[in-house]
Amino acid sequence: MNVCFVASEVVPYAKTGGLADVSGALPKYLARYGCDVRVFLPLYNMVDTRKYDLRPVDSMQRIGLQFGGRWIHFSVWGGTLPDSNARVFLIDCPELYHRGSVYTDSADEYLRFALLSKAAIECCQRMGFAPDIMHCNDWQTGLIPLMLKTIYSWDRLFSRTRTVLTLHNVAYQGVFSASTIDVVGMGEYRQRFDNDDLRYGIVNWMKTGIFYADAITTVSKTYAQEIRTAEGGAGLDRFLRQRGGAVMGIVNGVDYNEWSPEKDAFTKYKYSINDLSGKEANKQHLLQRVNLTYDPAAPVLGIVSRLTDQKGFDLMFDTIDQVLSRRNIRLVVLGSGDERYERFFSGVQTRHPGKVCYYKGYSNELAHLIEAGADIFLMPSRFEPCGLNQIYSLRYGTVPVVRKTGGLADTVQQFDPTTGNGTGFVFRRFSPKELYWAIEFAIHTWHNRPVWRQIMRNGMRKNYSWEAQVQQYLRLYLRLTS
């Protein structure tokens, strides 16, 4: 099966969030099952072409495409995804992609990803590569399904192509002025866009993809249901409901070669479900690394996150100081984002010296150390399409405290003291009171060490590897093309 996979970010080349993790892993595992996978993304100026052995593709240099009366030229660099047979092609257009970041607030943001979308199709034409599946991701590639049905419908290369659009987060939809339809070369197909949007002078790329993709996936089963409600759909719920069975949820997989306590390259002490002794040693190492005092009687709570409204840290404003004042615990926070959350965690560190470390920014090493060394992992998200850190935490025996939403609801089961079943502590309503209850329940249970080890092992037995999750994509692809 031929799969063309188009995304705005792909690990290890460019990453701002979970989209990059999926885009770097799913194609790799599809290739292992015999698919001919070709991945397309922009060549941002942050990408180190030498590090990843990327080279110019001789047959695809200085290709011109017309946008709104002017020509934009791009070239293509090629290579393979690390540890994979999947081929990767990066679209080189310094005019649009050399801006120091993956996404911008520039007026031509739509043009940056219109070029990516058209370039991926044009490259398939030049390679004579007929995709069975064109797998699009988020609003940045939302026009591709309509492009294939209109401006590229003449090319029989795509006559059997079916499109999949994966929605990683419906909060970001790609809404632009309706005048951009003409600039991207789709003016004669204006009637194919949403009429209500056009009356307001706008066009919504994600909505357009929802209209025309053959299948729509999102990154967890619960999130697939939530986005079909007025509360969770960010204005797209009606259109997603209209697509009926074309919408489905598939939980993201994780790469256990990178994220597992047995193999972690960043941790000093390895451990496993059968020998948990390295967990405590990693806790000591983590606390030493962040200059907090180790106390065997104090559980460590960890957070690794973008600090945004979505992640639910508002709930901690009225809870975490109370917990820290009452309990002998340690808190290690890694992340950056909105200034009010950064100020909040800096203040928590100041108010509770010796008990809290806030590391502003991101460190891959520290992220791994927190997963391996913390006892409890906090994810109080307002909404969470999938989430990866709670899945990493399960693997490391770091028990998650999560809100019952999206992928968190699909991957973490409430611990039941009467049966010993469950993998974490789950609260339902988005309220400080419920978060406080969940944290207190977790800390109280941690002091019963045999029970806690049972919860750890329950989580460590779960399998959310890409080896398991890729099967669901393969079944979808086969259904669409059979």
N, C-alpha and C positions, 0 to 999 in steps of 0.2 A: 504494500500500500504506500502511495506517495502522499506525504504530508508536508504542506507549506505552513510554517508556524511564524506568525508576525506579531511582534511585541515591541513596546517602547523601551523596555528594560529587560536585561537578561543577565543573570549571574554567570560568569564572574566579571563581565565587561562593565555593566552599569546597574546600579541598584539604588532604589529609594524605599522599597517595601516588598511585600510578599509576592507581588506580580513577578518580580525578578527571580525569586526563588523557584516559583512554578515554571517560569519560562526557561530556566537553566536546567531543571530536572526532568520535567515531563518529556521533552524531545529526546533526552538521553535514554530514557527507559523505553520510549517507543522504538528507538533505533535498535535497542537490544532484542526487541521482538520482531526484527526484520523489516521495519518500516524504513523507507528512504525519506529521511526527515531533513528539511532545509529551513533553517531559522534565519529570519531577517530582523534587523534592528538598526538604529542609527549609529554611525561612528562618531560618538561624542568626543570632544577634544580631551576628555579625561581618560579615554581608553588607551592603554599602553599596547600598541600593535606588536612591538617586539616581544614583550612578556608572553603574549598569547600566540605567537607565531602566526600572525595575520599578514597576508600578502595581497598586493593588488591582483585582481582577476583581469588578465590581459584583454579578454574579449568584452569586458564591461567597464570601459573607461570613457569619461566625458560623454555620458548619455544625456540628451537634452529632453526636457519635458516642458510644455507650455502651461503657464498658469497666469490667467488674467492678462494676456497680451504680452507677457515677458517670458523668456526662457530661463529655466533653472537647470543647471547641469549637475550631475552626480556621477561618481565613480563607485566601484564596489571592491571591497577587500574581503578575502575569504580565508577560512580555516576550518577547524573542527572544534566542537565543544570539548573541553578537557575530559579525559577518561571516557570518550564516547566516539561512535562512528557518525554521529549527527553532524552535518555540515552547517556552518554558520556563515552568513554573508552580512557585512556591515555597510550601510549606505553612507558614503562619504560626500558630504556637502557642507563645507566649512561655513558658508553663508548662513545656514540654518542651524547647524549642530555644534559649532564652536562657541558656546556661550557659558561654559563653566558649570552648567548644571543640566540635569536631564529635562526638567520642566522649567518654564519661565512664565512671566506675566506679560510677555511681549504681545503686541497686537497681532502678530503673524503666527501665533502658536498653532492655529489650525493648519497653516501652510506647512509647518514642520512635519506634521503627521499625515497630511494629504500626500506629501512627497514620499514618505515611508510606504504608504499604502499603494500608491501607483508604482513605485519603484519595485516593490516585491512582485507585483503582477508582471511588470515589464521584464524583470530578471527571469521569471519563469518562462516567458516567451523566448528570450534569447538563449536560454539553456535547453529549450524544448522539453521542459519539465512539466508534465501534466498532473497537477495535484488531484488526488482523489478527495482529499480534505484540505480546505483552506481554513486553518485555525486562527481566528482573530481574538484579540484580547483588549477589553475595555474600550473606552470611547475613541482612543487614538487610532484604532483600526476599524471603527464602526461603519465606515463607508464602504469597506471592501465588498461585503455581500451585494450591495446595490450596484457598485461599479461593475462587478462581474455580470450582473443581470442587464446592464445598460451599455456603457461605453466600451466594454470588452466582450459583449455578447456575440460579436461577429467571429471571435476566434474559437474554432472548434477544439483547440487545446484544452479549453475549460468546459467543454460540453458535459462532462461527467463529474465536474467538481461540485462538491457539497460544502457548505460553509458552516462552521461552528463559531459562535461568539461566546467567550467566557467573560462573565461579569465578576470582576474581583472586588469591586466596591461601587455600588450604584449612586453613591453620594457625589461622585465625580463623573459628569455626563458629557462634557464637551459641548457647551452651548455658545454659539457664535451668531453674528449677524447673518441674516438670510442672503446678504450680498456675497458672502463667501461661496455660495453655491456656484455662481458664475466663475469665480476665480479658480475653483478646483476643476472646472471643465464639465460641470453637470447641469448647466443652466437649462438645456433643452429637456431635462428630466425633472424640472422643478415640481411638477405635479405628483411625483413619487414621494416627496417629503410630506411631513405632517401638515395638513392645511391650517390647523389652529395655530401651530407655531409660526407659519408663514404670515398669518394675519397680524401677529405680534412682531413680525420682522426678525424672527430668529430661526435657527436650525439647531437641532439636537442630534449629535452624532451617535450617542448611545441609543437613543430611541430609534433612529434610522436603522441601526444594526439589529435591534430587536424586531423591527418590522420584517426584515429581509433575510436574516440568517436562517438556515435550515434547522439548526438546533441551537438552543441557548443553554449554556451551563453556568452554574455558579459554584462557589467553592465550599459549600456544605449543604446538606439537605435541609436543615432548619432555616438557613439563610434563603434558600430557594422558596420556602413558604413565606418567610417574613417580607420579602420584597414584593410579594403579591398582595400585601395589605397596605391600607392607606398610611399606617403608622411607619412601616418600614420601607415602602417603595420609592420614597423621594420623588413622588409624582409620576413614576413609571408603572405603578401597580396595575392600573387598568390595562395597559398594553401587554404586560406580562401575563395577566390573567387571560387575555384574549388568545395568547399563543398556546394555552392549555398544556398538553403533554409534550410540547416542544421544549419546555423549560424543565431542567432537572438539576439536582445538586450532587456534586462529587467532592467529598472532603479531600483537601490537599494532602499529598503524601510528604514525607520528609526523607532525607538522605541519612540513613543510620550509619553510613560509613563516616560521615562527618559528625553527626549528633548521636553519640552513644557513649556510655561511661566505660565501655570495654576498649574503645578505639580512639577516644578524644585526644587529638594532637596537642591540645592546650592544657591538659590537666596532668598533674604530676603523679596522681595515684589512680590507677584503674580499679574498677570494681564491676560487679555483675549481680544479677538477681540471686545467684547462689552464694556470693561472697560480698556482703555489703560493707566490709570493714574500710574500704577506701573512701567511703562517703564522708566519714567523720574526719579523716585526714585531709580531704579536700576542703572541708569546712574551715579547719584550722588554717590551711594555706590561703583560702579566700580572705579570711579576716585579717591575716597578716598582710596580705596584698593591699587591703584598703585601710590599714591602720586602725582596726577595731580590736578590742580585747576579746580573746576566745574564752568562753565559759561553757563547759560541757552541759550545764543546766539551762542554757539559753538557746532557744531555737533561732535560726536565721531565716528572715523573710527576704525574698528577692523580687526585684522588678527589673525587667529589660523591656523598654518600650519607647516608641515615639510618644512624646508628651503632647497629646492633642485631645480635643474635646471628645472624640470618639472613644477614647480609652478609659473614660469614666473616673478619672482621678479627682473630679469634683467631690466624689463620695468620701475621699480620704481627708478633705478639709476638716470635717467634723468628727473624724474617728481616730486617725492614726496617732495624734498627740495623746489622746486618752489611753490608747493601747500601750504606747511607749511609756507613759507615766505609771501605769498599773502593772505592767509585765516586765520581766527580765528577758528581753529579746534583743536581737540585732536586726537592723534593716539596711539592705544594700540596694541602691537604686542606680540604674544606668539608663541614660536617655537624654534627649533634648527635644525642643519643639517650642510650643507656645510659652511666651515669657511668664505668664502667670503661674504655670505649673513649675517652671524652672525656679522661680522665686519661692514658691511654696516648699519644694523639696530642699532648697538651700536653707530656708528658715527652719524646717524640721531638723536638719543637721545641726544648725546652730543651737536650737532649743534643747537638743538631746545629745550633748557631746559624749563621745565614746560608745554610743549605741547606734548611730546612723552615719552612713556614708552616702553622699550623693555625688556621682560622677557625671558631670555634664558632657554630653557628646556620645560617641559610640566607640567601643573597643571590642573587636571580635574575640580577643583573648578573654577579656573580662566577662563578656556574655557567656562564654563557655564555663568560666570559673563559677559564675553565679548559678548556672544550671547544675553544676556538679557539687557545689558546696552549700547551697541553700537547702533548708528543710521544707520551706513553704514558698510557693510562687504565687504572686498576686496579679490577677487580671480582671478588674471590676468593670469591664467594658460596657459602654452605653449600647453599642452594637458591634458585632465582630463577624464579618463575612466568613472567615475560617479561623484565623489565628494559627500560629505555628509554635509559639513559645510554650503553650500549654501541652502540646504534643511532645516537644523536647523534654519538658518537665516530667511527663509520665515516664519517659524512657530512663531518665536519670533518678527516678525515685524521689523527685522533688514534688511534693504533693500540691496540686493547684487549688487555689481559692478563686472561683470564677463566678461571673453572672451567667444565668441560664439564657443565652442568646446565641444565635448563629452557630458557628462551628464550635464554640465553647460548649453549647448544649449537646452537640453531637459526639464530643470526644471525652467529656468528663462526667462521670456518674457520681451522684451524691453518695457518700459513705453512710452505710446503715450499721450502727453499732450492734443491732440485734442479730444480724446475719454475717457481718464481717465483709459484706460485698461493697463495692464502690471504689472509686479512684481519686476522689477529691471532695471538696466542700463547695456546694453550689447554692447561690441565693437567686431569687426570682426578680423581685421588684427592684427598680433602680432607686435605692434609698440608702442613706448612711446607716440607718438602723440595721438593715439587713446585711450590709457589708460587715458591720461591727459584729453581728451575730456569727457570721461565717468565720471571721478571723479568730474570734474567741473560741469557737468550737474547735477550730484547727489547732490552736495553741494548747487548749485543754487536752485534746486527744494525743498530741505529740508527747505529753508526759507519760502516757501509757505506752511504753516502748514496744512490747509485743504486738499490740494492736496497730501501732504506727508502722511497724515493719510489714504487717499484713497489707496495709493500704499501699505502701511503697511497692510491694511485689505485685499487687493487683494492677497497678499502673504500668509497671515494667513489662508485664505480659502482653499488653496491648500491642497490636501491630498496625501502624499507620505508615509503613514503608511505601515508597513509590512502586516497589515490586507488586504490592497488593493493589494500590489505587490505579495503576496504569491499566489494569484489566478492565475497569469500568469505561475508560476512554476508548479502549480497543473495541469493546462491545458496541459503544455508541457509533464509532466510525463504521463498523461493519453493518450496523442496522441502516445507516444513512446511505451506504453505497451498494447494498444488496438489492 
